[in-house]
Amino acid sequence: MRQLSPKAIRFIIDAITHYQAYHEERLRGERLTEEETADLANDHHYLEAIKTDLQQYHEELISKGSSPTKAG
């Protein structure tokens, strides 16, 4: 698997952040079933874990000054 560039990782982190905001809006504004609410909450936590991992990886790349195989 090709490694992502710091720029690509930053783009993915931003996309996850926007998707989380969408989930939060749905949780606040829509009439959802208990199951839908649980699914959205679980997805939100999963996205947060992915985002945290990507942020740590991004910081590692930046601190090393490395540029992995170009992917974006």
Secondary structure, 3 states (H helix, E strand, C coil): CCCCCHHHHHHHHHHHHHHHHHHHHHHHHCCCCHHHHHHHHHHHHHHHHHHHHHHHHHHHHHHHCCCCCCCC
